[in-house]
Amino acid sequence: MEFGTKFRRWIIKCLSSARVSVLINGSAATEFSMERGVRQGDPLSPFLFIIAVKGLHMAMEMAKEKGLFQGIKLPQDGPVISHLQYADDVIFMGSWSIENAKKINQNPN
C-alpha cells in the first residue's frame, strides 16, 4: 500500500517495544516482551486490522481483474463477488473448480 519508510518504522517500533505482565493470584509478575501479535486493547490494533483487510480486498480485486480468480456473478447484471468481509471474518466465494480453489490457496511468492 506504499506507506512511507518512516511510518513503517513507527509501527514496527510500537509493536516490538510492547512489554506485558500477567496477574498471578492478584500480583503482577515480571514484565516480558511480546514475541508476536498485538496486545489486547491496544489502540493501534483496529488501525492495523483495517490496513490488513484493505490489503486483502485490494489483492482479491486485482486477482479478479487479471482473471486469476473467478468470483460469483450475481444475476440481473449484478456485480461479481469474490469475498465478503465483516468485522474479523472473511468469506471467499468463487466458481466451483479445482483451479479456482488452488489459486486462492497459492503463495504469491
Biotite code that builds the C-alpha atoms (Angstrom):
import biotite.structure as struc

atoms = struc.array([
    struc.Atom([0.000, 0.000, 0.000], chain_id="A", res_id=1, res_name="MET", atom_name="CA", element="C"),
    struc.Atom([3.092, 2.160, -0.333], chain_id="A", res_id=2, res_name="GLU", atom_name="CA", element="C"),
    struc.Atom([3.365, 3.507, 3.219], chain_id="A", res_id=3, res_name="PHE", atom_name="CA", element="C"),
    struc.Atom([6.487, 5.574, 3.780], chain_id="A", res_id=4, res_name="GLY", atom_name="CA", element="C"),
    struc.Atom([9.570, 4.158, 5.482], chain_id="A", res_id=5, res_name="THR", atom_name="CA", element="C"),
    struc.Atom([9.184, 6.441, 8.496], chain_id="A", res_id=6, res_name="LYS", atom_name="CA", element="C"),
    struc.Atom([5.580, 5.359, 9.051], chain_id="A", res_id=7, res_name="PHE", atom_name="CA", element="C"),
    struc.Atom([6.502, 1.650, 8.770], chain_id="A", res_id=8, res_name="ARG", atom_name="CA", element="C"),
    struc.Atom([9.338, 2.118, 11.289], chain_id="A", res_id=9, res_name="ARG", atom_name="CA", element="C"),
    struc.Atom([6.917, 3.780, 13.758], chain_id="A", res_id=10, res_name="TRP", atom_name="CA", element="C"),
    struc.Atom([4.516, 0.844, 13.505], chain_id="A", res_id=11, res_name="ILE", atom_name="CA", element="C"),
    struc.Atom([7.299, -1.723, 13.886], chain_id="A", res_id=12, res_name="ILE", atom_name="CA", element="C"),
    struc.Atom([8.676, 0.160, 16.912], chain_id="A", res_id=13, res_name="LYS", atom_name="CA", element="C"),
    struc.Atom([5.222, 0.328, 18.525], chain_id="A", res_id=14, res_name="CYS", atom_name="CA", element="C"),
    struc.Atom([4.729, -3.415, 18.072], chain_id="A", res_id=15, res_name="LEU", atom_name="CA", element="C"),
    struc.Atom([8.242, -4.537, 19.006], chain_id="A", res_id=16, res_name="SER", atom_name="CA", element="C"),
    struc.Atom([8.553, -2.376, 22.121], chain_id="A", res_id=17, res_name="SER", atom_name="CA", element="C"),
    struc.Atom([5.446, -3.781, 23.822], chain_id="A", res_id=18, res_name="ALA", atom_name="CA", element="C"),
    struc.Atom([6.000, -5.222, 27.275], chain_id="A", res_id=19, res_name="ARG", atom_name="CA", element="C"),
    struc.Atom([3.330, -7.079, 29.213], chain_id="A", res_id=20, res_name="VAL", atom_name="CA", element="C"),
    struc.Atom([2.785, -8.638, 32.587], chain_id="A", res_id=21, res_name="SER", atom_name="CA", element="C"),
    struc.Atom([0.269, -11.164, 33.865], chain_id="A", res_id=22, res_name="VAL", atom_name="CA", element="C"),
    struc.Atom([-1.503, -11.282, 37.189], chain_id="A", res_id=23, res_name="LEU", atom_name="CA", element="C"),
    struc.Atom([-0.798, -14.348, 39.319], chain_id="A", res_id=24, res_name="ILE", atom_name="CA", element="C"),
    struc.Atom([-3.024, -14.560, 42.387], chain_id="A", res_id=25, res_name="ASN", atom_name="CA", element="C"),
    struc.Atom([-3.661, -10.834, 42.083], chain_id="A", res_id=26, res_name="GLY", atom_name="CA", element="C"),
    struc.Atom([0.004, -9.831, 41.898], chain_id="A", res_id=27, res_name="SER", atom_name="CA", element="C"),
    struc.Atom([1.767, -8.675, 38.744], chain_id="A", res_id=28, res_name="ALA", atom_name="CA", element="C"),
    struc.Atom([4.514, -10.999, 37.535], chain_id="A", res_id=29, res_name="ALA", atom_name="CA", element="C"),
    struc.Atom([7.756, -9.788, 35.953], chain_id="A", res_id=30, res_name="THR", atom_name="CA", element="C"),
    struc.Atom([7.253, -7.941, 32.656], chain_id="A", res_id=31, res_name="GLU", atom_name="CA", element="C"),
    struc.Atom([8.277, -9.650, 29.444], chain_id="A", res_id=32, res_name="PHE", atom_name="CA", element="C"),
    struc.Atom([8.451, -8.683, 25.770], chain_id="A", res_id=33, res_name="SER", atom_name="CA", element="C"),
    struc.Atom([5.809, -9.915, 23.382], chain_id="A", res_id=34, res_name="MET", atom_name="CA", element="C"),
    struc.Atom([7.099, -12.188, 20.630], chain_id="A", res_id=35, res_name="GLU", atom_name="CA", element="C"),
    struc.Atom([4.226, -11.828, 18.144], chain_id="A", res_id=36, res_name="ARG", atom_name="CA", element="C"),
    struc.Atom([0.877, -10.160, 17.785], chain_id="A", res_id=37, res_name="GLY", atom_name="CA", element="C"),
    struc.Atom([-0.777, -7.108, 19.245], chain_id="A", res_id=38, res_name="VAL", atom_name="CA", element="C"),
    struc.Atom([-1.771, -6.592, 22.853], chain_id="A", res_id=39, res_name="ARG", atom_name="CA", element="C"),
    struc.Atom([-5.444, -6.914, 23.702], chain_id="A", res_id=40, res_name="GLN", atom_name="CA", element="C"),
    struc.Atom([-6.931, -3.443, 23.897], chain_id="A", res_id=41, res_name="GLY", atom_name="CA", element="C"),
    struc.Atom([-4.012, -1.869, 22.041], chain_id="A", res_id=42, res_name="ASP", atom_name="CA", element="C"),
    struc.Atom([-5.350, 1.314, 20.387], chain_id="A", res_id=43, res_name="PRO", atom_name="CA", element="C"),
    struc.Atom([-3.198, 0.533, 17.351], chain_id="A", res_id=44, res_name="LEU", atom_name="CA", element="C"),
    struc.Atom([-4.913, -2.828, 16.795], chain_id="A", res_id=45, res_name="SER", atom_name="CA", element="C"),
    struc.Atom([-8.065, -1.638, 14.947], chain_id="A", res_id=46, res_name="PRO", atom_name="CA", element="C"),
    struc.Atom([-5.965, 0.556, 12.672], chain_id="A", res_id=47, res_name="PHE", atom_name="CA", element="C"),
    struc.Atom([-3.618, -2.310, 11.765], chain_id="A", res_id=48, res_name="LEU", atom_name="CA", element="C"),
    struc.Atom([-6.600, -4.581, 11.178], chain_id="A", res_id=49, res_name="PHE", atom_name="CA", element="C"),
    struc.Atom([-8.150, -2.068, 8.758], chain_id="A", res_id=50, res_name="ILE", atom_name="CA", element="C"),
    struc.Atom([-4.856, -1.846, 6.841], chain_id="A", res_id=51, res_name="ILE", atom_name="CA", element="C"),
    struc.Atom([-4.623, -5.650, 6.591], chain_id="A", res_id=52, res_name="ALA", atom_name="CA", element="C"),
    struc.Atom([-8.243, -6.040, 5.491], chain_id="A", res_id=53, res_name="VAL", atom_name="CA", element="C"),
    struc.Atom([-7.848, -3.281, 2.897], chain_id="A", res_id=54, res_name="LYS", atom_name="CA", element="C"),
    struc.Atom([-4.760, -5.050, 1.544], chain_id="A", res_id=55, res_name="GLY", atom_name="CA", element="C"),
    struc.Atom([-6.667, -8.339, 1.279], chain_id="A", res_id=56, res_name="LEU", atom_name="CA", element="C"),
    struc.Atom([-9.550, -6.595, -0.506], chain_id="A", res_id=57, res_name="HIS", atom_name="CA", element="C"),
    struc.Atom([-7.180, -4.934, -2.981], chain_id="A", res_id=58, res_name="MET", atom_name="CA", element="C"),
    struc.Atom([-5.409, -8.248, -3.658], chain_id="A", res_id=59, res_name="ALA", atom_name="CA", element="C"),
    struc.Atom([-8.703, -10.030, -4.362], chain_id="A", res_id=60, res_name="MET", atom_name="CA", element="C"),
    struc.Atom([-9.918, -7.251, -6.657], chain_id="A", res_id=61, res_name="GLU", atom_name="CA", element="C"),
    struc.Atom([-6.626, -7.382, -8.572], chain_id="A", res_id=62, res_name="MET", atom_name="CA", element="C"),
    struc.Atom([-6.852, -11.187, -8.863], chain_id="A", res_id=63, res_name="ALA", atom_name="CA", element="C"),
    struc.Atom([-10.379, -10.851, -10.306], chain_id="A", res_id=64, res_name="LYS", atom_name="CA", element="C"),
    struc.Atom([-9.296, -8.173, -12.798], chain_id="A", res_id=65, res_name="GLU", atom_name="CA", element="C"),
    struc.Atom([-6.356, -10.277, -14.010], chain_id="A", res_id=66, res_name="LYS", atom_name="CA", element="C"),
    struc.Atom([-8.544, -13.365, -14.331], chain_id="A", res_id=67, res_name="GLY", atom_name="CA", element="C"),
    struc.Atom([-6.581, -15.236, -11.664], chain_id="A", res_id=68, res_name="LEU", atom_name="CA", element="C"),
    struc.Atom([-9.664, -15.846, -9.519], chain_id="A", res_id=69, res_name="PHE", atom_name="CA", element="C"),
    struc.Atom([-13.234, -16.261, -10.730], chain_id="A", res_id=70, res_name="GLN", atom_name="CA", element="C"),
    struc.Atom([-15.822, -14.833, -8.356], chain_id="A", res_id=71, res_name="GLY", atom_name="CA", element="C"),
    struc.Atom([-19.581, -15.420, -8.461], chain_id="A", res_id=72, res_name="ILE", atom_name="CA", element="C"),
    struc.Atom([-21.582, -13.329, -10.938], chain_id="A", res_id=73, res_name="LYS", atom_name="CA", element="C"),
    struc.Atom([-24.873, -12.188, -9.454], chain_id="A", res_id=74, res_name="LEU", atom_name="CA", element="C"),
    struc.Atom([-27.965, -12.286, -11.694], chain_id="A", res_id=75, res_name="PRO", atom_name="CA", element="C"),
    struc.Atom([-29.597, -9.349, -13.496], chain_id="A", res_id=76, res_name="GLN", atom_name="CA", element="C"),
    struc.Atom([-26.348, -7.538, -14.311], chain_id="A", res_id=77, res_name="ASP", atom_name="CA", element="C"),
    struc.Atom([-25.213, -7.720, -10.693], chain_id="A", res_id=78, res_name="GLY", atom_name="CA", element="C"),
    struc.Atom([-21.587, -7.474, -9.602], chain_id="A", res_id=79, res_name="PRO", atom_name="CA", element="C"),
    struc.Atom([-19.042, -10.271, -9.421], chain_id="A", res_id=80, res_name="VAL", atom_name="CA", element="C"),
    struc.Atom([-18.415, -11.151, -5.779], chain_id="A", res_id=81, res_name="ILE", atom_name="CA", element="C"),
    struc.Atom([-15.196, -12.871, -4.727], chain_id="A", res_id=82, res_name="SER", atom_name="CA", element="C"),
    struc.Atom([-15.231, -12.190, -0.993], chain_id="A", res_id=83, res_name="HIS", atom_name="CA", element="C"),
    struc.Atom([-17.298, -10.731, 1.829], chain_id="A", res_id=84, res_name="LEU", atom_name="CA", element="C"),
    struc.Atom([-15.734, -9.116, 4.899], chain_id="A", res_id=85, res_name="GLN", atom_name="CA", element="C"),
    struc.Atom([-17.416, -8.331, 8.187], chain_id="A", res_id=86, res_name="TYR", atom_name="CA", element="C"),
    struc.Atom([-15.597, -7.455, 11.409], chain_id="A", res_id=87, res_name="ALA", atom_name="CA", element="C"),
    struc.Atom([-12.775, -10.022, 11.569], chain_id="A", res_id=88, res_name="ASP", atom_name="CA", element="C"),
    struc.Atom([-14.395, -12.609, 9.270], chain_id="A", res_id=89, res_name="ASP", atom_name="CA", element="C"),
    struc.Atom([-13.814, -13.174, 5.562], chain_id="A", res_id=90, res_name="VAL", atom_name="CA", element="C"),
    struc.Atom([-15.767, -15.469, 3.244], chain_id="A", res_id=91, res_name="ILE", atom_name="CA", element="C"),
    struc.Atom([-14.214, -16.268, -0.137], chain_id="A", res_id=92, res_name="PHE", atom_name="CA", element="C"),
    struc.Atom([-16.644, -17.141, -2.936], chain_id="A", res_id=93, res_name="MET", atom_name="CA", element="C"),
    struc.Atom([-15.811, -18.294, -6.404], chain_id="A", res_id=94, res_name="GLY", atom_name="CA", element="C"),
    struc.Atom([-16.694, -20.529, -9.289], chain_id="A", res_id=95, res_name="SER", atom_name="CA", element="C"),
    struc.Atom([-16.708, -24.208, -8.436], chain_id="A", res_id=96, res_name="TRP", atom_name="CA", element="C"),
    struc.Atom([-13.448, -25.526, -9.912], chain_id="A", res_id=97, res_name="SER", atom_name="CA", element="C"),
    struc.Atom([-10.238, -27.143, -8.748], chain_id="A", res_id=98, res_name="ILE", atom_name="CA", element="C"),
    struc.Atom([-8.194, -24.398, -10.457], chain_id="A", res_id=99, res_name="GLU", atom_name="CA", element="C"),
    struc.Atom([-10.032, -21.629, -8.593], chain_id="A", res_id=100, res_name="ASN", atom_name="CA", element="C"),
    struc.Atom([-9.590, -23.423, -5.251], chain_id="A", res_id=101, res_name="ALA", atom_name="CA", element="C"),
    struc.Atom([-5.863, -23.882, -5.877], chain_id="A", res_id=102, res_name="LYS", atom_name="CA", element="C"),
    struc.Atom([-5.412, -20.220, -6.810], chain_id="A", res_id=103, res_name="LYS", atom_name="CA", element="C"),
    struc.Atom([-6.991, -18.938, -3.581], chain_id="A", res_id=104, res_name="ILE", atom_name="CA", element="C"),
    struc.Atom([-4.540, -21.076, -1.610], chain_id="A", res_id=105, res_name="ASN", atom_name="CA", element="C"),
    struc.Atom([-1.435, -20.217, -3.681], chain_id="A", res_id=106, res_name="GLN", atom_name="CA", element="C"),
    struc.Atom([1.527, -18.393, -2.223], chain_id="A", res_id=107, res_name="ASN", atom_name="CA", element="C"),
    struc.Atom([2.175, -15.334, -4.437], chain_id="A", res_id=108, res_name="PRO", atom_name="CA", element="C"),
    struc.Atom([5.970, -15.521, -3.899], chain_id="A", res_id=109, res_name="ASN", atom_name="CA", element="C"),
])
